Amino acid sequence: MTTLAVLPKDRRKGVDGRGAVESADYEPSLSVTEKSNPLTCDIDRASANSIVRMLQVCDAEMFKKESASNYQRLMSDQVVKVLMDVAKKVEVILKDPQDSLVVLSGCGTSGRLAFFITSGFNRALRQLNHSLVYSYIIAGGDRALFSSQEAPEDDPTLGMLSLKKVCEGKKRVLFIGISCGLSAPFVAGQLDFCMQHPEVYTPVLLGFNPAHQARDEPIQGCTFTFHSVVQRMQELAQRRQAFLISPAVGPEAISGSSRMKGGSATKILLEVILSAAHAATFSSTPMSHNGILQHLREYEKTVDITYLQREGINTLVEAAGQSLLSGGRVCYLGWGSLALLGLIDASECNPTFGADYEDVRGFVSGGYKELNNNEGPLTPLGPKFCISHEDFLHHVLPRLTDRDTVLLIYTHSDDVNEVLKLAQKVREKTLNLHAVHHQPDRDTAASARQDEINTLCSSTVSFTWFQGIPAARLHMWELSTKLLLNAVSTGAHILKGKIYQNYMIDVQVTNSKLYRRATRLLQKLCGQPELQCEEALLKAVYRVDDLTDDITSGDITIHTRAARNGRKVVPLALVCLLTGCSIKEAESHLEQRPIVREAVEVWLS
């Protein structure tokens, strides 16, 4: 399938290789992270093979070279310089950890990756018998690690208070706030607090829009916007009292879905910073511009190596898509840090695709003992927080059928006998068992057990990697696994009909960012004025054909609260706008044809 032939003229600009997709005249009202990617505009009609090919091209855009007309890129000289500067700040704390802390914070995917990265580097410090210096904050607390907690993202005061609590008694804090779109009020509140207390805090902002595209909309209860916070940080950055890392990695394959390239680039940049600091502190390896650049290139190679297994990834996407289409589920059964990536990927499906928590689930060997999260076991909060293999065996395995897809995720250093035993139990319930396995080159120790696992699985994606430093190698395996899982869950939901063109049409409208994104999306897809699109959105939220004064006079916070209990809010609004039908008629059509494009085409025909 060749996407270019069917692109509308105004969306072909970005595929000419000159970076026009990031230019001011391409979707000029949108920031880079919110633009649609012209490479994927018909991904909703693509086969599994075409979906994976499109994702491969989009992921490669992360490492696109800088040109005169482009924004800063991942490997731009200025970006590399700031990475070195921040790494040196981390090195100072590692060498003198007394009353010091490095805090990573974010919302949604950014917060989950903050947790993931701090967990990994604290684990490395434990192995060295060194004081732990890393801490994480996620908007909504630890329950947001596994479920959608969108509302706290809009609360800058909550962000400030959570930072203040984590850093109580500390005299030196390096704070890294992650907001892919430079938009989260939760993070803005934390950055503002840091700048008010420069004697303790050094703020770092990580995102993937140029600074001038930071959101410049009022934040409820505040005198600042995210844009004004960025402007103040730019002034401090000139004196190295604050740091901004904001390379463009291009529009997401699914418009606005920053869990994908935004999440991958977040992992890459933070690991480069912290790895350089650890190497300087514990291995006496001096930091250098070329060293940072070489590390980034290793991640670029990792993306290439991952997609060499495109045929195997196609098989997984097809299997997962068929499971979701038939009312089945997708389960990730993982070990170690790769299992945590499975948990993260599964947790993102609910807010991104309007999925039920049962549709895609992750389970980790060792459960919460493996996580070592701030709040400890969350199992009492309900079944969606049951994440151990034992939970899978007790609650999910008895109900498994061939409609379900199960994916084993592990490395050569995990307990392969345990993997085999679990595979045997799953194989008794379903033929739809698959595996993803990583091992270094020339490692034959676990090959016999691996052959047994292969015979039980319908397919196996085996990655064999170059020899190298174990810690660095693991980071590459993790990125590879993240890319693969993103492809599986995204591709499966595309095949299920959860995407319209390349937009998340069934996104939950549960905070101000998503409310505004939904309104813009409706306006783009139907060509109606903004006011009419917002009215259609409100009708879908409240399930009415006529808006009352109480509804129209309410603020966004009230509307997003009401939207939490609604299903298919944006699809309903779009069907009404495109067909002129009532809310009840739109609901009926979407029940008969859940794929939005089909529902609209059938109605219009």
N, C-alpha and C positions, 0 to 999 in steps of 0.2 A: 504494500500500500504506500503510495506517495502522497504525503500530506500537502505539498506545495501546490499541486494542481487544483485543489479545491479551496485554497485560501482566498477570502475576499481581499481586494486590492489593498485596503488600509491595514491589513494584518500581514501582508507579505513583506513589509519593510524590514521586519526584524530578522529575516532569514537570509539576508544578502551577505552575511559575514562581516559587516562593518559596524555592528553594534547599534543599528538604528532603533532597535527595540528599547534601548535605554535613552534615546534622544528625547528632547523636549516636545517634539511634535507627534510622538507616538503615544496615544492615550494620554494627552497632556494633563488631564486632571488627576491622574493616578501616580502614586509613588512606584518605584521599581518593584517593590514586593507585592503590590496590589495589581500590577499590570497583568494582562493575559499573555500567555506565551503563544506566538503564532505557529510554533512548531507542533502544537497539540490541539489546535482549535476544533478538530473533529475526533478527539480521542474517545468520545462517548460512542462512536460508531465503529471503533477499531477492534480487531481481533486481539487475543492475548499476545500473540507474537508482535503485532504492531504497537501495542501498548508498551511492551518492554523496550522495543527499539526507540520509541519516543522518549521514554524515561532515561534511557542511556544518553541520548543527545542532550537532554536537559541537564542531567547531572554533570556532563562534561563541561557545560557552560560555567560551572563554578571556577574553573581554572583558565578561563579565556584570558588571553593576553590584553594588556592595556594598550589603547591607542589614543591619539590626540583628542578625539571627540568623545571618548568614553569617561565614565566615572572611574574612581580608583577600583582596582580589582584585588582579588585575594592575594596575588603575589606582586602587587605594586611595591615599588621601593619605599614609599611613604608608609604603607601598611606594615611592611616588614620592620621598618624602623620603630614604629609604635609597639609592635609585638616585643621587640628587644627591650624597649624602655620598661614595659610592664613586667616582663620576665625578670628584669633586674630588681624591681620592687619586690617581687615574690622572693627572689634570692636573699634579699636583706632580711626578710621575715624568717625564712628557713634557717639562716645562720644565727639569728637572734630571736627565737620564738617567744620569749618571755612577754606576756601581756599583749601578744600580737595575734592577728587573725586575717585570713583571706576569705572573704565571703562572696559566694556566687549566688545570684538571685534572678528569678524570672517567673513568668506566668505560663501555664500550659506546658507545651513542649520545652520551652526555654527553662522553666523551673525543674522539669523532669531531668533534663540534661545537666542542670546545675547539681542536682542530687547524684546523678550517675557519675559525673566527673569527680566531684569531691569524694565520693565513696572509693573510687579507684585510686586516687592519689593519697588519701588517708591510709588505705590498705598498704600502699608502698612505704609510707612513713612508719607504720607499725612493724613491717618487716625489717626496717632499719633501726628499730627501737628509738625512734625520734618522736618528739612532741607533735601531736596532731595540730595542724594549723588551718585546716580547711573546714568550712561550714557552708551549708546551703539554706536558701529560703525559697519556698514555692508559694505563690498566692493561693490561699485556701487550705494551707497546711498539707500534711502527708496524705490526706484522703484525695488530694488533687493528683497524686502520683498515679492513681488507678481509675479515677473517675473525673468527669467534667465538673469543674468548680469555677465557672467563668466570672461570676459576679464580683469576687474579690479583686479581679484585675482592674476594676474601675475605682478602687479605693486607695488613694495616695496616702491617706492617714494610716490605714492598716499597714501599708508597705513600710512607712517610717517607723511605726511602733514595733513591727516585727524585726526590723534591723536593729533598733535600739535595744531590744530584748536580747538578741543573739550576741551583741557586742558589749553587753554590760560588763564594766570593769576593765575593758581593754584600753590600752593606751595608743595602739597603732593598728589601723584597719585598712586593708586594701579591699575596696568594695567593687565588684564587677557586676553591673546590672545588665541583663540581657533582654533586649526587646527588638526582635527581628525587624519590625516596621517602625522603630523609634516612636512608639505610640502608647505603650501601656502606662496608665496613670499610677499603678502600683509601684512600678520601677521609677517613674518620675518623682514620686514622693520620697523615695529612698535617696535618689541622686541629689535632690534639693536639700535633704537633711545632711548629707555628707558635706555639701558646700557651705552649710551653715556652721559646720564644726571642722574646719580644716586642720585644727591642731591634732585631731585623731584620725580623720578619714581622708583617704585619697580615692576619689571616684573614677571608675572606668566604665564607659558605655560601649557595649557591643551590639551592633545591629547591621542591617544590610540595605539601608537606604542612605544616600548622601545626606549630610547634615541639614541642608536646606529643605529636605522633604519630611523632616520630623513633623508629627501632627501638631497643627497650630489651632486646635479647637479648645474652647474653655473646658476645664476640669472642674466638676461640681465641688464647691466649697473651697476652691483654691484661687490664688491670685496669679498662678503661673500656668503655662501650657508646656507640653513636652518640648515644643520648639524653643520656648524661652529658656528652658533648662539647658538645652543643647547649646544655645548661644552663650550662656554663662560658662559652660564647660569649655567651649572653644577659647574663650578669653583666658581661662585658667590653664588650658593646655599649652599656651604660648610660654608659660613659666614652668611647665611640667608638674603642675599641681593637680591636673586632671588629664585623662586620656580618652580619646575617641577612636574606636576601631569600627569603621563603617564602609567596608568594601561592598560593591555591588556584585551579586552572583547571578543576576538575571531573573526574570519572572519565573515563578514556579510552574511546573507542568500542569498542576491543577491550581487555577488562579487563587492566590492568597493563602495557599496551604503551606505555611512556613514550617510545618513539621518536616518537610522534605529537604530541599536544598538549604533552607535557613537553619534547620536542625543539624544537618550534616556539616555545614560550614561553622556553626557554633562549636561542635565537637572538635573539629579540626583546629580551629584557632586557639581555643582554650587549652587543648592538649599540647600544642606547639609551645605556648607560653609556659605552662607548668613543667613540661618535660625539659625545656631549656634551663629553667631555674633549678630543677633537680639535678641535671647533669653538671651544672656549674657548682652546685653545693656539695654533692656527694661523690662526684667523679672528677672534680677539678677540670671539667671541660669548658674552656672559655666560650662565651657566647660570641657569635659572629653573624653578620648579615648573610653570608653564604650558607652558614649552618642552618639558620632559620629557613632560608629559601630551599635548601636541600630537603629539609623535613617536610615542607609543603609539597614538594615534588613527589615524595614517597606516598603521600595521600593521593596525589593525582594518579600515580601508578596503581594504587589500590582500586580506584574506580575502574580503571581499564581492565584490571585482572578480574574484578567482579563480573563485568559484563562479557568476558570471554565465556562465561557459563550461561549465556543468554538462553540457550535451548532448555537447560534445566530450569531456569527461572520461569520461562514460558509455561512449562508443565505445571509448576506450582501455582501460577496465576490462574491457569485454566481450571485446575482442580478446586482451588478456593472459590473461584467465581461460580462454578457449578454447584458447590455446596451452598453458598448463599442464595443462589437462584432457587434451589429446591427446598429451602427452609432449613438447611443444615447449618452447621457451625464450623469455625476454623479454630483449632487449638494449637498453640505453640508450647511445646514441652522442652524447656531449656535447662542448661547447667551454667553456673558461674555468671560472669558479666554478660554473656550473650543472652542468657535468660532474662536479664533485666531489660535488655533492648526489646525482647518479645513482650514483656509487660508494658513497656512504654508504647510500643506500636499498637498494641491492642487497646490501650486506654484512649488513644487518639481517635479511634474509629467512631465513637459515640458523638463527640462534638463536630467532627469533620463531615461525617456522612449521615448523621441522624440515626446511627445504628443502635440496636439493642446491645446491652453489655454482653449478652450470651453469644452474639454473632461471631466476634473474634475475641478470644481470651488467651492470656498468657499465664504460664505456671512455671515456677522455679524450684529446682531441687534445693531443699533446705528451708524453703519458705522465708519467713521474716528473719531468721537467723542469717541468711545470706544477704539480706538487704541492709541490715544495720541502720535503719532509718531513724530519724529523730524521735518519732512518737511510738516506736515499737509496733507490736502486732496490732493490726486493725481489723482482724477477723470478726470481732463482735459487732462491727458496723454493718455487716450483711454479707450475702453470698458473693457480691462483686469484689469483695476484699479478701476472698479465700484464694490464695495464690500458690500454695505448695503442691508438689506432686501428689501428696497424700489427699489433698482436697480434690484433685482431679480424679484420683482412683475411687474415692468415696462418692462424689457427687456427679461426676460427668461420665466416667467410663461405663457405668451400668446403662446409660442411655445412648451410647454411641451406636451409630449405624453407618452404612456405606454412604449415606448422604453427607457425612461429616468428613472434614479433612484434618489430619493430625500431622504436625511437623515437628520432628526432633531436631534440636539445635545444640551442637556440642563441639568440643575440640579434642585433639588427641590426648590432652593432659587430664581430661575429665575421666570419671569412672566408667569406662566403656562397658564393663560388665553390668553396671546399673542401667546404662542405656539399653543394652540388649534385653535385660529382663523387662523393662518397661515396654519396649517394642513388642515383645512377645505377648504381653497382656493386651496391648492395643490391637494387635493383629487378630486376636480372637474375636474382636468386636467389629472391625472394619478392615476392608482391603485398601482403604484410602489413606495409607500411611506413607510418609515421605521423610527424608532426612537431609539436613545441611551440616556438613562436617568440615572442620579446618585442621590442617596438620602442616608442620614444616617439611620442607623437601628432605628426602632420604630418610624419613622416619618410618620404620617398618614394624615397630614394637606392637602396635595395636591392629595390624592389618588382618590377622585371623578373625578377631572379633568383629572387625569392620565388615568383612565378607559375610559373616552371619547376619549382621544388621541389614546389609544390602539385599539379602535374599528375602527378608521380611517386608521390605519397602517397595512401593510401586515405583518410586524414583529416588535417586540420591544425587545431591549436588555436593561434590567433593572439591574443596579448595586446597591446593598444595602450594605453599608459600616459600619464598626464599628464606634461607637461614638469616638470623639477625638477633639483635638484642631482644630478649623475651618480652620486656615491657612494651617496647616500641612495636614489636610484632603483634602483640595482643591488641593494641590500639587499631592497627590496620584490619585485623580480623573483625573487630567490633564495627568499624565503619562499613566493611563489606557486608556484614550481617544486617546492619541498619538499612543499607541500600536495598538489599534483597527483601527484607520484611516490608519496607515501604512499598516496594513494587507489588508484592503479594496482596497486601491489604488494599492498596489503591486500585490495582488492577481488578481485584475481585469485586469491589464496590462499583467500579465502572461497568463491568459486565452485568452487574445486578441492576444498573440503571440509575445510580445515585449521582451521576454527573450529567450536566446539560452543556453540550459543546465541551469546554474545558473548565467549567465553573462548578463549585460545590453548591449545587442547587438545594440540597437538603440540609444545609448547615443550620445549627441551632442558633437562634437569635437571643442569646442569653447575656450579652453585655453590650456596651455602647459601640465598641469596635465592630462587632458582628451585626448590630442593628444598622449602622451606617453602611457597612459592606453590603448587606442585603438590599438596602434601598438603592444603592448605586448599581448593583447587579440587575435588579428589576428594570431600572431605567435603561441600562445598556441593552438588555435582551428584548425589551418590547418597544423601545423608542418613545415612551410616554414621558411627560414632564415629571420632575422629581416629586412634586406635591402629590400627583396622582398615584405614583408608585408607593409613596409612603402611606397613603390612604389605603391602598390595596393590601399592603403589609399589615396594617393595623386591623383591617377586616379579617385577615387570615389569623392573626393572633387571637382576636376576640371571638372569631367564628360568627360574625354578623355581616349583613349586607348594608346596613346603615350605621354610621358612626354617631355616637351620642356626644354631647358637649363634654361629658365627663371623660370620655376616651380622648378626644382631640386636645383637651386642655392638660392631660397628664404628661409628665416628663418621661424621658427615655427609660429611667430606672424602673418606673411603674410598668412600662410596656415590656421590658425584658424580663421582669419578674413574672408577668402574665404568660409570657411565651415559653417559660420553662416546662409547662405542662402540655404544650401543644405539639402536635406531630405534623410534619410536612408543611410548615408554615410558609416558607418561601415558595415551594412548588405550587401550593394553593393560590398564593398571590399571583404567581406568573401565569397560571392557567386562566385565572379570572381576567387578567390584563390582556392576554392574547386572544381570548375567545369571547369575552363579554358575558360569560356565564355567571351564575350566582355561586356563593361559597358552597352550598349544598350540592349543586351540580358539579362543581369542581372536585369536591370530595368523592362523589360517586365515580367520576371519570378516572381519578387516580387510584381508586380501589380496583377498578377493572383493568387499568393499564398503569402500573406503578412507574414505568419509565416515562418521564415527563415529556420528552420529545414525541414519543408515540401518542401519548394522551392528547397533546395539542394537535398533532397531524390528523389523528382520527376525527377529532371534533371539527376541525376546519374542512375536512374532506366530506 
